[in-house]
Amino acid sequence: MKGKRFEINKHKLYQKYVTFRMSLAEIAEEEGVHPSTISRKLANYNIPTRTISEAMTGRELSPETKAKISSSRRKKNPSDSE
């Protein structure tokens, strides 16, 4: 059995995603659905999604996230620390 059908009009979704630059996760949380639902709606309405680089522009990373990235890079390139 399928769940309740989620509806959001194109203008409202465009405004949140493009104009206000909200993330898929932020819109999904606000609307009470999964981010993949928002992603499908963007595709259905032919609203282009942002690349990861575009999505991160202007966003501040937490110290914890910065540490994880740094740690991850050190593990990938152990010869760099020699």
N, C-alpha and C positions, 0 to 999 in steps of 0.2 A: 504494500500500500504506500502510495506517495504522500509526502507531507503537503502542507498548505502552500499554495502557489504564491510566490513573492512578486510583487509588482512595484516598480518605481518608474516614473516617467522620464523620458530622455532629457528634458530640460533640467529637472532636479538632479539627476545623476551627473550630467555635464557640469552643472554649477558646482557641485561638491568636489568632483574629481579634477576638473580643469581650472575653474575659476578660483576655488578655495584651496586647491592643491592638497586635498585630503588623500590619505593613502587608502588602498583597498581595505586594509584591516580597520582603519578608522571609520570608513563608511559602513562596513559590514557590522561593526560593533554598534554603531548608532542605529542601524536598521534592524538589528537582531537576526542577522543571517551570517553564513560562512563567507569568507573573502572570495572563494571560488564562484559563489553566486554573483557577486558584484562583477567579477572578471567576465563571466558569461554575459551579463547584461551589457557591459561595455562593448563586448564583441558584437552582440545582437544589434546595438545601436550604432555600430561603426565608429565608436569613440576610440581613438588610438591610445594605447597604454604607454606609460612612460618606461624607459629603460631603467635599470637599477641605478645607473649613474645619474640620470635625470631625477629619479625619485629621491636620491640622497642629497641633491643640491639644496643647500640652505638648512639642512638638518644637523643638529649637534649630536654627536655620539656620546653616550655615557662613558665614564671612566672604565666601567666594567667591560663594555663593548670594545673600547680601544685596547684594553689589556688582552682580550680574547683574540683580536685581530693580530696584535703583535706576537703573541704566543704561537698562533697558527703559522705565521710567516717564519718564525724561527724554526719550527718543526719541519717545514718544507725545505728550508735552505740551511741545513746544519753546517755546511762548509763555509758559510758566510761568517760564522762566529769564530772560526779558527784563525 
